[in-house]
């Protein structure tokens, strides 16, 4: 599928705009200035529409083909401010630090934890170890999933120390928002964070497989899109 068909701007220009926005702590106007220095005139609202559109596409493509690399997983959540209200970004990683899944939810409660973990286990199978914190709602969700036979009781462990790996990624997401405009709705927060998470996941995978010398977010997105089968 050609995800750039019918666009007014060329694919390379769009990938530079969204790739740099998702990778670095830049605002839409920063991206406009970056493109202007390269002879491309574009309005910041156009960049915003690209970010929202391709954030969803990247997430759908990534989730369709993402699989667990190890059977030892970590799950945790962090808070994200959306228009003055706290929302919660759920994360799951394998023991190599590679992302398995993520989701932004309005509440940090049993329903949010249950639906996130159920999709994680349904998509990736049963882990040998699942480490979570001791938050009551999360423990309740894990207990019910064990009862439903999605997870074995012996696989679940509670350990704040072992979840330090996820805390590093939480800090990356928060740093990314330093210069960007605050989220104005849960929808725009979800699609924007999707792009940020996918680019970060690609970077971590590349770091494990190759040297980061010469890493290019645009080149990596090209490879990512080319690797997806036609639909």
N, CA, C and O of each residue as an XYZ file, in Angstrom:
924
protein
N       0.844     -1.191      0.000
C       0.000      0.000      0.000
C       0.884      1.246      0.000
O       1.820      1.356      0.792
N       0.574      2.182     -0.897
C       1.321      3.434     -0.960
C       0.651      4.447     -0.026
O      -0.393      5.008     -0.358
N       1.247      4.673      1.125
C       0.660      5.558      2.126
C       0.889      7.031      1.813
O       0.445      7.899      2.564
N       1.575      7.319      0.717
C       1.875      8.709      0.355
C       1.183      9.128     -0.945
O       1.375     10.250     -1.415
N       0.393      8.245     -1.520
C      -0.294      8.543     -2.764
C      -1.295      9.680     -2.566
O      -2.073      9.680     -1.611
N      -1.262     10.642     -3.480
C      -2.194     11.761     -3.429
C      -1.759     12.909     -2.541
O      -2.460     13.917     -2.449
N      -0.615     12.777     -1.885
C      -0.119     13.859     -1.029
C       0.480     14.971     -1.881
O       1.079     14.712     -2.924
N       0.314     16.195     -1.432
C       0.813     17.351     -2.172
C       2.337     17.405     -2.140
O       2.962     17.892     -3.082
N       2.936     16.909     -1.063
C       4.386     16.918     -0.920
C       4.956     15.518     -1.152
O       4.264     14.511     -0.999
N       6.219     15.484     -1.519
C       6.875     14.215     -1.781
C       7.078     13.414     -0.502
O       7.101     13.958      0.602
N       7.221     12.123     -0.683
C       7.406     11.207      0.438
C       8.601     11.581      1.299
O       8.504     11.549      2.526
N       9.729     11.935      0.685
C      10.945     12.255      1.438
C      10.736     13.451      2.359
O      11.242     13.468      3.481
N       9.994     14.450      1.890
C       9.740     15.643      2.701
C       8.873     15.288      3.905
O       9.129     15.743      5.020
N       7.859     14.481      3.676
C       6.967     14.079      4.765
C       7.721     13.260      5.802
O       7.530     13.455      7.003
N       8.577     12.343      5.351
C       9.330     11.510      6.295
C      10.323     12.326      7.110
O      10.547     12.031      8.284
N      10.920     13.347      6.504
C      11.800     14.235      7.265
C      11.001     14.939      8.355
O      11.436     15.012      9.504
N       9.829     15.456      7.989
C       9.013     16.213      8.946
C       8.551     15.329     10.103
O       8.773     15.667     11.266
N       7.916     14.215      9.798
C       7.381     13.375     10.881
C       8.501     12.642     11.617
O       8.424     12.449     12.830
N       9.541     12.234     10.885
C      10.643     11.529     11.528
C      11.360     12.393     12.550
O      11.655     11.935     13.653
N      11.642     13.646     12.189
C      12.316     14.550     13.111
C      11.404     14.933     14.277
O      11.872     15.092     15.404
N      10.126     15.080     14.015
C       9.206     15.426     15.099
C       9.107     14.291     16.109
O       9.123     14.529     17.316
N       9.004     13.053     15.615
C       8.889     11.910     16.516
C      10.199     11.588     17.236
O      10.187     11.038     18.337
N      11.328     11.931     16.611
C      12.625     11.565     17.195
C      13.150     12.612     18.175
O      13.755     12.256     19.186
N      12.930     13.887     17.894
C      13.546     14.948     18.681
C      12.493     15.810     19.381
O      11.310     15.766     19.043
N      12.945     16.587     20.352
C      12.055     17.491     21.076
C      11.882     18.777     20.278
O      12.491     19.803     20.579
N      11.042     18.697     19.258
C      10.814     19.827     18.358
C       9.322     20.148     18.304
O       8.481     19.267     18.477
N       9.010     21.404     18.063
C       7.623     21.806     17.857
C       7.320     21.760     16.359
O       8.216     21.570     15.536
N       6.043     21.937     16.022
C       5.664     21.983     14.604
C       6.356     23.153     13.901
O       6.783     23.025     12.754
N       6.464     24.279     14.584
C       7.120     25.454     13.982
C       8.619     25.225     13.819
O       9.227     25.757     12.890
N       9.218     24.443     14.707
C      10.631     24.081     14.531
C      10.817     23.286     13.240
O      11.777     23.500     12.499
N       9.896     22.374     12.984
C       9.970     21.559     11.763
C       9.807     22.440     10.527
O      10.492     22.246      9.522
N       8.898     23.408     10.608
C       8.697     24.346      9.494
C       9.991     25.082      9.176
O      10.354     25.220      8.008
N      10.690     25.556     10.207
C      11.955     26.270     10.003
C      13.018     25.350      9.417
O      13.796     25.761      8.556
N      13.048     24.112      9.884
C      14.019     23.140      9.368
C      13.803     22.901      7.880
O      14.761     22.853      7.109
N      12.538     22.751      7.476
C      12.236     22.517      6.069
C      12.487     23.770      5.233
O      12.937     23.676      4.091
N      12.198     24.942      5.800
C      12.423     26.187      5.077
C      13.902     26.366      4.741
O      14.243     26.855      3.664
N      14.780     25.970      5.668
C      16.224     26.054      5.422
C      16.656     25.161      4.269
O      17.730     25.345      3.696
N      15.808     24.190      3.934
C      16.096     23.269      2.829
C      15.270     23.585      1.589
O      15.171     22.773      0.669
N      14.677     24.786      1.579
C      13.956     25.247      0.401
C      12.540     24.747      0.271
O      11.954     24.816     -0.809
N      11.969     24.234      1.373
C      10.600     23.698      1.334
C       9.714     24.570      2.209
O       9.993     24.745      3.395
N       8.656     25.113      1.640
C       7.720     25.961      2.374
C       6.471     25.155      2.724
O       5.780     24.654      1.838
N       6.189     25.034      4.009
C       5.032     24.263      4.465
C       4.495     24.914      5.729
O       5.272     25.446      6.522
N       3.189     24.886      5.933
C       2.563     25.490      7.112
C       2.621     24.503      8.279
O       2.602     23.288      8.078
N       2.690     25.036      9.494
C       2.832     24.159     10.667
C       1.594     23.274     10.872
O       1.705     22.179     11.423
N       0.412     23.740     10.432
C      -0.774     22.883     10.563
C      -0.708     21.684      9.621
O      -1.277     20.633      9.913
N      -0.012     21.840      8.490
C       0.195     20.703      7.589
C       1.083     19.660      8.251
O       0.816     18.460      8.175
N       2.142     20.131      8.904
C       3.017     19.212      9.640
C       2.224     18.492     10.725
O       2.394     17.290     10.927
N       1.367     19.215     11.414
C       0.532     18.613     12.457
C      -0.346     17.501     11.886
O      -0.474     16.436     12.490
N      -0.950     17.749     10.722
C      -1.803     16.732     10.105
C      -0.987     15.519      9.706
O      -1.454     14.389      9.848
N       0.223     15.729      9.209
C       1.100     14.601      8.881
C       1.414     13.770     10.122
O       1.349     12.541     10.092
N       1.754     14.454     11.210
C       2.089     13.759     12.456
C       0.925     12.899     12.927
O       1.119     11.739     13.292
N      -0.270     13.453     12.922
C      -1.444     12.706     13.376
C      -1.761     11.538     12.440
O      -2.116     10.450     12.894
N      -1.629     11.769     11.140
C      -1.960     10.729     10.163
C      -0.954      9.574     10.205
O      -1.345      8.408     10.267
N       0.319      9.896     10.170
C       1.334      8.847     10.079
C       1.658      8.214     11.426
O       2.198      7.110     11.476
N       1.335      8.897     12.513
C       1.467      8.247     13.810
C       0.588      7.018     13.894
O       1.020      5.979     14.394
N      -0.658      7.123     13.406
C      -1.576      5.990     13.395
C      -1.111      4.896     12.442
O      -1.186      3.710     12.766
N      -0.632      5.293     11.272
C      -0.179      4.308     10.286
C       1.021      3.532     10.809
O       1.063      2.306     10.703
N       1.995      4.235     11.370
C       3.189      3.569     11.894
C       2.810      2.577     12.990
O       3.347      1.471     13.043
N       1.889      2.971     13.859
C       1.491      2.077     14.944
C       0.801      0.827     14.414
O       1.074     -0.281     14.875
N      -0.101      1.008     13.438
C      -0.819     -0.141     12.875
C       0.141     -1.109     12.202
O       0.015     -2.322     12.369
N       1.098     -0.589     11.444
C       2.061     -1.449     10.758
C       2.981     -2.143     11.755
O       3.268     -3.332     11.617
N       3.438     -1.408     12.750
C       4.337     -1.978     13.753
C       3.647     -3.063     14.570
O       4.213     -4.132     14.798
N       2.436     -2.786     15.005
C       1.710     -3.740     15.854
C       1.364     -5.013     15.086
O       1.310     -6.098     15.667
N       1.132     -4.881     13.790
C       0.745     -6.034     12.987
C       1.854     -7.083     12.927
O       1.573     -8.276     12.815
N       3.107     -6.645     13.000
C       4.219     -7.575     12.805
C       5.155     -7.661     14.015
O       6.179     -8.342     13.959
N       4.806     -6.971     15.107
C       5.663     -7.000     16.285
C       5.459     -8.293     17.057
O       4.321     -8.710     17.270
N       6.552     -8.938     17.483
C       6.486    -10.139     18.292
C       7.510    -10.050     19.414
O       8.472     -9.287     19.332
N       7.295    -10.839     20.463
C       8.214    -10.842     21.594
C       9.518    -11.527     21.211
O       9.510    -12.542     20.516
N      10.644    -10.969     21.668
C      11.949    -11.549     21.399
C      12.402    -12.456     22.539
O      13.171    -13.390     22.316
N      11.939    -12.194     23.742
C      12.233    -13.056     24.879
C      10.926    -13.337     25.610
O       9.898    -12.729     25.312
N      10.967    -14.242     26.550
C       9.765    -14.612     27.307
C       9.776    -14.027     28.712
O       9.020    -14.477     29.573
N      10.622    -13.032     28.956
C      10.637    -12.326     30.227
C      10.241    -10.883     29.964
O      10.966    -10.155     29.287
N       9.093    -10.461     30.495
C       8.518     -9.168     30.160
C       8.392     -8.261     31.375
O       8.356     -8.720     32.517
N       8.326     -6.946     31.098
C       8.093     -5.937     32.117
C       6.897     -5.090     31.692
O       6.745     -4.764     30.514
N       6.059     -4.741     32.647
C       4.894     -3.907     32.357
C       4.772     -2.819     33.426
O       4.887     -3.099     34.619
N       4.539     -1.586     32.994
C       4.389     -0.465     33.926
C       3.634      0.649     33.211
O       3.320      0.533     32.026
N       3.346      1.726     33.932
C       2.656      2.868     33.334
C       3.238      4.151     33.901
O       3.825      4.168     34.982
N       3.056      5.241     33.130
C       3.471      6.560     33.578
C       2.379      7.557     33.225
O       1.478      7.248     32.445
N       2.458      8.740     33.792
C       1.414      9.743     33.593
C       1.803     10.728     32.488
O       2.970     11.095     32.351
N       0.818     11.144     31.712
C       0.973     12.122     30.635
C      -0.116     13.177     30.796
O      -1.287     12.834     30.960
N       0.255     14.454     30.753
C      -0.719     15.524     30.910
C      -1.396     15.817     29.573
O      -0.728     16.085     28.574
N      -2.711     15.763     29.566
C      -3.499     16.082     28.374
C      -4.524     17.141     28.749
O      -5.513     16.861     29.427
N      -4.266     18.366     28.293
C      -5.158     19.503     28.532
C      -5.487     19.662     30.020
O      -6.646     19.854     30.390
N      -4.477     19.581     30.853
C      -4.657     19.803     32.279
C      -5.094     18.599     33.079
O      -5.266     18.697     34.294
N      -5.279     17.452     32.419
C      -5.709     16.239     33.115
C      -4.659     15.144     32.935
O      -4.025     15.042     31.885
N      -4.483     14.325     33.979
C      -3.523     13.233     33.890
C      -4.136     12.039     33.167
O      -5.240     11.598     33.488
N      -3.403     11.530     32.192
C      -3.735     10.262     31.544
C      -2.556      9.324     31.775
O      -1.533      9.738     32.321
N      -2.688      8.069     31.365
C      -1.675      7.086     31.748
C      -1.233      6.257     30.545
O      -2.040      5.658     29.834
N       0.073      6.249     30.352
C       0.675      5.523     29.233
C       1.185      4.181     29.734
O       2.132      4.119     30.518
N       0.552      3.112     29.278
C       0.942      1.755     29.657
C       2.010      1.251     28.688
O       1.927      1.464     27.478
N       3.019      0.576     29.251
C       4.149      0.077     28.478
C       4.405     -1.385     28.801
O       4.177     -1.825     29.927
N       4.877     -2.135     27.820
C       5.375     -3.491     28.058
C       6.624     -3.701     27.216
O       6.647     -3.364     26.032
N       7.674     -4.265     27.837
C       8.943     -4.527     27.162
C       9.403     -5.942     27.461
O       9.013     -6.533     28.467
N      10.240     -6.484     26.574
C      10.894     -7.743     26.905
C      12.177     -7.449     27.662
O      12.504     -6.286     27.896
N      12.910     -8.487     28.049
C      14.089     -8.299     28.891
C      15.240     -7.631     28.144
O      16.206     -7.199     28.773
N      15.160     -7.539     26.826
C      16.165     -6.829     26.038
C      15.855     -5.339     25.908
O      16.619     -4.591     25.298
N      14.730     -4.913     26.485
C      14.346     -3.514     26.405
C      13.594     -3.160     25.137
O      13.375     -1.980     24.862
N      13.194     -4.152     24.361
C      12.466     -3.906     23.119
C      10.966     -3.869     23.395
O      10.431     -4.715     24.111
N      10.303     -2.879     22.817
C       8.885     -2.658     23.095
C       8.021     -3.787     22.554
O       8.218     -4.263     21.436
N       7.062     -4.205     23.369
C       6.070     -5.195     22.959
C       4.732     -4.536     22.641
O       4.061     -4.905     21.677
N       4.353     -3.560     23.457
C       3.091     -2.854     23.216
C       3.044     -1.615     24.110
O       3.806     -1.500     25.070
N       2.149     -0.702     23.784
C       1.932      0.508     24.571
C       0.524      1.016     24.283
O      -0.047      0.730     23.231
N      -0.019      1.758     25.212
C      -1.369      2.304     25.026
C      -1.599      3.441     26.020
O      -1.254      3.323     27.196
N      -2.176      4.530     25.548
C      -2.539      5.653     26.410
C      -3.996      5.487     26.835
O      -4.887      5.327     26.001
N      -4.220      5.529     28.157
C      -5.566      5.362     28.701
C      -5.937      6.577     29.549
O      -5.068      7.242     30.115
N      -7.236      6.855     29.630
C      -7.699      7.994     30.416
C      -7.518      7.777     31.915
O      -7.312      8.731     32.665
N      -7.595      6.520     32.347
C      -7.556      6.232     33.776
C      -6.522      5.142     34.076
O      -6.208      4.301     33.233
N      -6.012      5.189     35.295
C      -5.132      4.138     35.782
C      -5.957      3.262     36.717
O      -5.980      3.482     37.928
N      -6.624      2.283     36.155
C      -7.536      1.467     36.942
C      -7.522      0.025     36.462
O      -6.732     -0.349     35.595
N      -8.398     -0.768     37.032
C      -8.463     -2.187     36.697
C      -8.772     -2.410     35.217
O      -8.126     -3.229     34.563
N      -9.758     -1.683     34.690
C     -10.163     -1.882     33.298
C      -9.012     -1.586     32.342
O      -8.785     -2.336     31.393
N      -8.282     -0.493     32.587
C      -7.158     -0.126     31.716
C      -6.072     -1.196     31.751
O      -5.570     -1.613     30.707
N      -5.710     -1.638     32.960
C      -4.673     -2.654     33.094
C      -5.110     -3.980     32.481
O      -4.321     -4.648     31.813
N      -6.353     -4.356     32.704
C      -6.849     -5.636     32.190
C      -6.843     -5.661     30.662
O      -6.331     -6.611     30.069
N      -7.393     -4.651     30.024
C      -7.475     -4.649     28.564
C      -6.089     -4.566     27.925
O      -5.846     -5.180     26.886
N      -5.182     -3.808     28.545
C      -3.821     -3.730     28.010
C      -3.115     -5.085     28.119
O      -2.516     -5.556     27.152
N      -3.188     -5.701     29.286
C      -2.512     -6.984     29.486
C      -3.152     -8.104     28.667
O      -2.449     -8.981     28.163
N      -4.453     -8.082     28.533
C      -5.122     -9.126     27.754
C      -4.684     -9.081     26.297
O      -4.423    -10.124     25.697
N      -4.601     -7.872     25.717
C      -4.135     -7.758     24.332
C      -2.674     -8.174     24.214
O      -2.286     -8.833     23.250
N      -1.866     -7.785     25.199
C      -0.457     -8.170     25.196
C      -0.294     -9.680     25.188
O       0.495    -10.213     24.408
N      -1.027    -10.375     26.043
C      -0.918    -11.829     26.144
C      -1.552    -12.531     24.945
O      -1.056    -13.565     24.496
N      -2.626    -11.982     24.437
C      -3.276    -12.572     23.260
C      -2.376    -12.467     22.037
O      -2.306    -13.396     21.232
N      -1.689    -11.339     21.897
C      -0.842    -11.103     20.728
C       0.472    -11.863     20.803
O       0.931    -12.411     19.801
N       1.076    -11.899     21.973
C       2.434    -12.436     22.105
C       2.531    -13.788     22.785
O       3.619    -14.358     22.871
N       1.410    -14.313     23.272
C       1.455    -15.599     23.942
C       1.777    -15.473     25.417
O       1.791    -14.372     25.967
N       2.039    -16.611     26.058
C       2.283    -16.653     27.499
C       3.773    -16.467     27.783
O       4.595    -17.198     27.230
N       4.134    -15.512     28.625
C       5.537    -15.324     28.979
C       5.959    -16.288     30.087
O       5.120    -16.834     30.803
N       7.256    -16.484     30.215
C       7.769    -17.252     31.343
C       7.813    -16.399     32.602
O       7.759    -16.913     33.719
N       7.913    -15.064     32.402
C       7.936    -14.145     33.538
C       7.306    -12.824     33.127
O       7.633    -12.268     32.079
N       6.405    -12.329     33.955
C       5.801    -11.011     33.752
C       5.985    -10.220     35.041
O       5.441    -10.582     36.085
N       6.754     -9.143     34.961
C       7.049     -8.316     36.134
C       6.185     -7.065     36.091
O       6.161     -6.355     35.086
N       5.478     -6.795     37.180
C       4.666     -5.580     37.304
C       4.983     -4.910     38.650
O       5.705     -5.458     39.483
N       4.422     -3.712     38.832
C       4.519     -3.081     40.142
C       3.422     -3.652     41.043
O       2.731     -4.599     40.669
N       3.272     -3.071     42.225
C       2.311     -3.587     43.194
C       1.030     -2.752     43.262
O       0.304     -2.793     44.255
N       0.762     -1.989     42.190
C      -0.458     -1.192     42.176
C      -1.679     -2.116     42.214
O      -1.749     -3.101     41.477
N      -2.626     -1.786     43.074
C      -3.742     -2.698     43.346
C      -4.542     -3.052     42.099
O      -4.908     -4.212     41.908
N      -4.816     -2.068     41.251
C      -5.615     -2.332     40.049
C      -4.885     -3.285     39.103
O      -5.505     -4.154     38.491
N      -3.576     -3.119     38.987
C      -2.795     -4.003     38.123
C      -2.801     -5.423     38.659
O      -2.967     -6.373     37.894
N      -2.624     -5.579     39.960
C      -2.622     -6.911     40.568
C      -3.977     -7.595     40.402
O      -4.049     -8.805     40.188
N      -5.048     -6.809     40.502
C      -6.389     -7.368     40.307
C      -6.559     -7.863     38.868
O      -7.138     -8.925     38.638
N      -6.051     -7.090     37.902
C      -6.145     -7.489     36.499
C      -5.332     -8.752     36.236
O      -5.791     -9.658     35.540
N      -4.126     -8.810     36.791
C      -3.281     -9.996     36.618
C      -3.968    -11.226     37.214
O      -3.973    -12.296     36.604
N      -4.537    -11.072     38.389
C      -5.213    -12.187     39.051
C      -6.355    -12.739     38.204
O      -6.539    -13.953     38.116
N      -7.120    -11.843     37.581
C      -8.240    -12.301     36.750
C      -7.739    -12.968     35.470
O      -8.341    -13.935     35.002
N      -6.644    -12.462     34.900
C      -6.073    -13.076     33.693
C      -5.511    -14.461     33.994
O      -5.574    -15.355     33.151
N      -4.965    -14.637     35.186
C      -4.507    -15.964     35.604
C      -5.698    -16.907     35.713
O      -5.626    -18.064     35.299
N      -6.788    -16.407     36.271
C      -8.011    -17.202     36.405
C      -8.547    -17.605     35.035
O      -9.099    -18.694     34.879
N      -8.388    -16.730     34.043
C      -8.856    -17.017     32.681
C      -7.847    -17.832     31.872
O      -8.085    -18.135     30.703
N      -6.730    -18.183     32.488
C      -5.682    -19.009     31.875
C      -4.927    -18.300     30.751
O      -4.421    -18.953     29.838
N      -4.848    -16.982     30.810
C      -3.982    -16.241     29.897
C      -2.538    -16.230     30.407
O      -1.601    -15.998     29.642
N      -2.372    -16.481     31.700
C      -1.068    -16.372     32.334
C      -0.999    -17.378     33.477
O      -1.986    -17.610     34.174
N       0.180    -17.971     33.660
C       0.348    -18.892     34.782
C       0.686    -18.115     36.041
O       1.358    -17.085     35.981
N       0.225    -18.604     37.173
C       0.440    -17.916     38.444
C       1.926    -17.789     38.769
O       2.353    -16.774     39.320
N       2.707    -18.796     38.438
C       4.138    -18.794     38.754
C       4.922    -17.791     37.910
O       6.047    -17.435     38.262
N       4.333    -17.328     36.785
C       5.048    -16.405     35.889
C       5.021    -14.971     36.391
O       5.881    -14.170     36.024
N       4.049    -14.639     37.221
C       3.905    -13.242     37.653
C       4.805    -12.927     38.837
O       4.886    -13.691     39.799
N       5.486    -11.772     38.747
C       6.337    -11.294     39.830
C       6.123     -9.792     40.015
O       5.849     -9.075     39.053
N       6.249     -9.328     41.245
C       6.182     -7.898     41.555
C       7.570     -7.422     41.950
O       8.175     -7.949     42.884
N       8.067     -6.428     41.236
C       9.394     -5.912     41.544
C       9.552     -4.528     40.950
O       9.583     -4.375     39.729
N       9.652     -3.519     41.798
C       9.867     -2.158     41.325
C      11.255     -2.018     40.708
O      11.424     -1.312     39.714
N      12.254     -2.690     41.296
C      13.630     -2.592     40.813
C      13.763     -3.106     39.383
O      14.445     -2.487     38.567
N      13.124     -4.226     39.072
C      13.231     -4.802     37.734
C      12.535     -3.964     36.675
O      12.791     -4.130     35.483
N      11.658     -3.067     37.100
C      10.971     -2.209     36.139
C      11.708     -0.905     35.875
O      11.171     -0.018     35.211
N      12.930     -0.773     36.385
C      13.731      0.416     36.094
C      13.996      0.559     34.598
O      14.175      1.668     34.094
N      14.019     -0.570     33.895
C      14.212     -0.557     32.440
C      13.119      0.257     31.756
O      13.397      0.999     30.814
N      11.886      0.125     32.220
C      10.777      0.867     31.631
C      10.852      2.344     32.017
O      10.503      3.211     31.216
N      11.302      2.631     33.231
C      11.405      4.016     33.674
C      12.304      4.833     32.747
O      12.057      6.021     32.536
N      13.339      4.210     32.193
C      14.220      4.906     31.254
C      13.438      5.361     30.028
O      13.643      6.472     29.540
N      12.551      4.520     29.533
C      11.750      4.882     28.370
C      10.700      5.934     28.717
O      10.387      6.791     27.890
N      10.166      5.879     29.902
C       9.220      6.914     30.328
C       9.869      8.282     30.300
O       9.236      9.260     29.901
N      11.124      8.365     30.720
C      11.835      9.646     30.719
C      12.049     10.150     29.290
O      12.020     11.356     29.042
N      12.263      9.223     28.353
C      12.431      9.633     26.962
C      11.167     10.298     26.438
O      11.244     11.337     25.782
N      10.014      9.718     26.714
C       8.750     10.282     26.239
C       8.515     11.654     26.849
O       8.074     12.572     26.158
N       8.804     11.802     28.134
C       8.576     13.081     28.799
C       9.527     14.156     28.287
O       9.132     15.314     28.147
N      10.783     13.786     28.004
C      11.734     14.752     27.454
C      11.289     15.217     26.075
O      11.507     16.372     25.709
N      10.675     14.339     25.317
C      10.243     14.666     23.969
C       9.203     15.772     23.971
O       9.075     16.507     22.992
N       8.460     15.896     25.061
C       7.370     16.872     25.101
C       7.824     18.244     25.604
O       6.996     19.142     25.752
N       9.114     18.424     25.868
C       9.590     19.671     26.479
C       9.254     20.886     25.620
O       8.743     21.884     26.131
N       9.535     20.810     24.326
C       9.327     21.975     23.469
C       8.060     21.870     22.631
O       7.623     22.857     22.040
N       7.479     20.698     22.577
C       6.292     20.520     21.757
C       5.070     21.117     22.457
O       5.045     21.257     23.679
N       4.076     21.458     21.672
C       2.844     22.005     22.225
C       2.151     20.935     23.078
O       2.147     19.760     22.710
N       1.575     21.327     24.193
C       0.897     20.388     25.065
C      -0.254     19.717     24.327
O      -0.869     20.312     23.442
N      -0.535     18.484     24.697
C      -1.633     17.758     24.066
C      -2.957     18.420     24.409
O      -3.200     18.804     25.554
N      -3.809     18.545     23.399
C      -5.098     19.196     23.591
C      -6.261     18.216     23.654
O      -7.379     18.599     23.997
N      -6.003     16.959     23.327
C      -7.056     15.944     23.416
C      -6.412     14.576     23.538
O      -5.251     14.386     23.174
N      -7.179     13.628     24.055
C      -6.670     12.265     24.204
C      -6.391     11.644     22.840
O      -5.480     10.827     22.707
N      -7.166     12.024     21.827
C      -6.966     11.469     20.482
C      -5.626     11.910     19.903
O      -4.857     11.081     19.415
N      -5.343     13.217     19.954
C      -4.080     13.688     19.394
C      -2.898     13.185     20.218
O      -1.825     12.924     19.674
N      -3.094     13.050     21.523
C      -2.026     12.498     22.360
C      -1.716     11.062     21.951
O      -0.549     10.679     21.865
N      -2.749     10.271     21.700
C      -2.549      8.867     21.333
C      -1.807      8.728     20.008
O      -0.870      7.936     19.898
N      -2.221      9.490     19.009
C      -1.596      9.322     17.700
C      -0.170      9.869     17.693
O       0.712      9.298     17.052
N       0.058     10.977     18.408
C       1.406     11.541     18.452
C       2.351     10.626     19.209
O       3.463     10.364     18.749
N       1.921     10.137     20.364
C       2.762      9.239     21.143
C       3.005      7.924     20.413
O       4.030      7.276     20.626
N       2.080      7.529     19.562
C       2.297      6.321     18.755
C       3.524      6.480     17.877
O       4.371      5.589     17.812
N       3.617      7.627     17.197
C       4.782      7.876     16.353
C       6.065      7.952     17.153
O       7.088      7.402     16.747
N       6.015      8.641     18.302
C       7.193      8.760     19.167
C       7.661      7.376     19.618
O       8.855      7.077     19.587
N       6.717      6.538     20.034
C       7.062      5.207     20.526
C       7.634      4.319     19.417
O       8.587      3.577     19.650
N       7.061      4.391     18.222
C       7.533      3.538     17.129
C       8.943      3.927     16.719
O       9.792      3.055     16.534
N       9.206      5.217     16.573
C      10.553      5.662     16.194
C      11.562      5.284     17.274
O      12.683      4.881     16.966
N      11.164      5.415     18.540
C      12.055      5.027     19.629
C      12.317      3.524     19.606
O      13.439      3.083     19.858
N      11.288      2.740     19.304
C      11.453      1.282     19.219
C      12.391      0.903     18.075
O      13.222      0.006     18.220
N      12.257      1.586     16.940
C      13.141      1.329     15.805
C      14.582      1.669     16.172
O      15.505      0.933     15.823
N      14.772      2.771     16.866
C      16.120      3.186     17.284
C      16.749      2.152     18.209
O      17.924      1.818     18.059
N      15.975      1.645     19.161
C      16.513      0.659     20.098
C      16.854     -0.650     19.390
O      17.866     -1.284     19.690
N      16.003     -1.045     18.453
C      16.298     -2.255     17.692
C      17.576     -2.088     16.886
O      18.407     -2.994     16.836
N      17.733     -0.925     16.254
C      18.933     -0.648     15.464
C      20.176     -0.624     16.345
O      21.243     -1.089     15.945
N      20.025     -0.079     17.545
C      21.159     -0.008     18.474
C      21.629     -1.397     18.871
O      22.823     -1.616     19.075
N      20.697     -2.335     18.980
C      21.075     -3.702     19.347
C      21.695     -4.453     18.173
O      22.568     -5.299     18.364
N      21.246     -4.147     16.972
C      21.708     -4.892     15.806
C      22.952     -4.291     15.167
O      23.814     -5.019     14.677
N      23.048     -2.962     15.171
C      24.135     -2.272     14.477
C      24.659     -1.135     15.329
O      24.137     -0.863     16.410
N      25.703     -0.467     14.831
C      26.210      0.730     15.491
C      25.259      1.888     15.220
O      24.636      1.955     14.160
N      25.152      2.803     16.189
C      24.310      3.983     15.999
C      25.000      5.043     15.143
O      24.384      6.048     14.790
N      26.281      4.827     14.805
C      26.985      5.777     13.952
C      26.297      5.822     12.593
O      26.148      4.798     11.927
N      25.888      6.992     12.198
C      25.215      7.125     10.918
C      23.728      6.847     10.986
O      23.071      6.783      9.947
N      23.168      6.678     12.199
C      21.736      6.410     12.316
C      20.938      7.578     11.732
O      21.203      8.737     12.048
N      19.987      7.272     10.903
C      19.123      8.276     10.283
C      17.676      7.861     10.478
O      17.264      6.793     10.026
N      16.898      8.710     11.154
C      15.511      8.366     11.385
C      14.752      8.256     10.067
O      13.849      7.428      9.946
N      15.099      9.070      9.083
C      14.417      9.021      7.789
C      14.727      7.707      7.079
O      13.821      7.051      6.565
N      16.007      7.319      7.046
C      16.387      6.053      6.413
C      15.722      4.870      7.106
O      15.267      3.935      6.448
N      15.667      4.914      8.437
C      15.065      3.806      9.177
C      13.566      3.709      8.919
O      13.021      2.608      8.852
N      12.897      4.848      8.775
C      11.477      4.809      8.449
C      11.250      4.285      7.037
O      10.265      3.592      6.781
N      12.152      4.611      6.124
C      12.086      4.061      4.765
C      12.162      2.537      4.812
O      11.370      1.844      4.173
N      13.121      2.029      5.574
C      13.290      0.573      5.703
C      12.060     -0.049      6.367
O      11.584     -1.104      5.948
N      11.560      0.611      7.395
C      10.377      0.121      8.112
C       9.177      0.000      7.196
O       8.484     -1.017      7.214
N       8.921      1.032      6.390
C       7.765      1.011      5.486
C       7.962      0.002      4.369
O       7.010     -0.662      3.959
N       9.208     -0.124      3.862
C       9.474     -1.061      2.787
C       9.332     -2.502      3.227
O       9.055     -3.380      2.410
N       9.522     -2.751      4.520
C       9.462     -4.117      5.041
C       8.036     -4.613      5.225
O       7.821     -5.809      5.421
N       7.047     -3.703      5.165
C       5.674     -4.095      5.373
C       5.089     -4.688      4.099
O       5.217     -4.084      3.034
N       4.445     -5.861      4.177
C       3.850     -6.473      2.986
C       2.678     -5.658      2.475
O       2.006     -4.969      3.242
N       2.441     -5.739      1.192
C       1.311     -5.037      0.583
C       0.013     -5.619      1.073
O      -0.080     -6.819      1.334
N      -1.009     -4.762      1.203
C      -2.327     -5.224      1.616
C      -3.365     -4.834      0.600
O      -4.545     -5.138      0.775
